[in-house]
Amino acid sequence: MRRGAKDEGERWLIHAKDEFQDADELRIRNRFYLALFHFQQSAEKALKAYLYTILASEEVFFTHSISELVQLAEELDADFEEVRKVSKLDQYYSPTRYPNSLPGDVPSRFYNDPEEALDAMYLAKKVIDLVERKIEGV
């Protein structure tokens, strides 16, 4: 059975919000490397939720680049310009997960700044809130 695009968008947004909550719990527990990755993931999934819903398509978006997803969203709605800074989260996609991505260090020790995690949290939250507003009435 094929799902409609709106249903698919809603599924992605639910997951984005759940992942955001998990990331924030990790942030609170000082597990910053994991929190940063999951904030990136929550923003990515929220943007995909918007694109599935607005494009009314079941097309799969294979990119993990928030920068690319924001650009696509901005082409459809200029309000996404206000969340361009969320592209900063792209830097947490790989290096937070693989010890060999940080020469001479490991993610679980390298990412130890609570302010960095808080900044990532605010960026992800801003995207999720915008997407939720945009697809509410669709």
Secondary structure, DSSP 8 states (H G I E B T S, - for coil): ----HHHHHHHHHHHHHHHHHHHHHHHHTT-HHHHHHHHHHHHHHHHHHHHHHHTT---------HHHHHHHHHHH-GGGGGGGGGGGGGGGSSTTT-GGGSTT--HHHH---HHHHHHHHHHHHHHHHHHHHHHTT-
